[in-house]
Amino acid sequence: MTQEPQGRSDSAASTVQKDGTLSVTDNRTGRNYDIEIKDGTVRAMDFRQIKVDEDDFGLMTYDPGYTNTASCRSAITYIDGERGILQHRGIPIEELCEHSTYLEVAYLLIHGHLPTEEELSRWVYDITHHTYVHENIKSFMGGFRHDAHPMGILLASVGALSTFYPEASDIDDEEQRNMAAIRLIAKMPTIAAFAYRHSLGLPYVYPDNDLSYTGNFLSMLFKMAEPKYEPDPRLEKALDILFILHADHEQNASTSAVRTVGSTRADPYTAVAAGVAALYGPLHGGANVAVLKMLQRIGSVENIPDFLETVKQGKERLMGFGHRVYKNYDPRARIIKSHVDEVLEATGKESPWLDIAIELEKRALDDEYFTSRKLYPNVDFYSGLIYEALGIPTEAFTVMFAIPRTSGWIAQWMEMLRDPELRIARPRQIYTGPRDQRYVPMSER
């Protein structure tokens, strides 16, 4: 396969890399084909023309896990894994964490631009005044055992929202889409907090519209007998930054699940419930839990060298290091790390695991075994330490992930509906089983 040259000038270099044609010779038949390259991508369907004969189905591409297959065009999140870059609508994540709030970033993801002061005010007002859930949701949650996993409760409750708002099934109505976005972003913290308190046997705390988005969430989590919960501004800020960092991350497993279910024209609550289900998996949303358990197994700084040796021997895994996309330091990890100390200071706690985490990172990054394999800390390495400092049980860490990711899911769902090339998701397979087998009667088996 060869790509045709497009010119010699330096100004045309990016065009040479992105557009052109791919010349393909099928050595089975000797036929030649020209496949169009656009945006550095070839269309898989273009290979269907490559056939041995007219009865041939045509050539398919095989890509387990979709590691090199683009399923959509998106203008929401840009990632350059080699350089450790993450941008939302073109704005670096570092600038958003420094200057924005989570709700402003949610608006950016969904509407495509930063809001004006008036737009942001209205957006915050709408979300603040839709944080309450129907009383029947409380009854619904009451049916779960006290030891039910919070993610299981969240998954079921988000799916149940579709029965409370059946009008959301009219996905062609822009007003209904916008209303669903507001409701999901507003109600997700309430459902999450109720699930947390249900697991502790505590009464649910209703939303406080006088508080910020993260302040209200902290109130619903931790308010006890005090007349008014006053969240620590440092905790509000740290949680807000964590929410920004988890808002969207391109076409990961949960976002792909939302788009796949959404491609069937399911309502947004059902589509987002699919995202929650995918996030429930320990390889996706549960990674920071695995990090904390790893640090607990290590036990002390003195045990780090021996632990790293067991990793090299394949007996242990270095959790929180490496990423499917990033081949450099995850920019989100660097931002989270800078806020761990202030959270510990605000909570008055000492984390026995922080010193281990810092030393483990240092030793791993000084070891060619890990750096040569592009194993750098990712967002999960430090986020669990903050959640633990806040008093969140490990079972609820993934719930904390789902709350902010809701804005990314709904933004991706809305973008998908506007895509003129939208098709119902239907991957192909390579059949490897037997064919033309005779049915064996029961008496002969």
Disulfide bonds with the S-S distance in Angstrom:
none
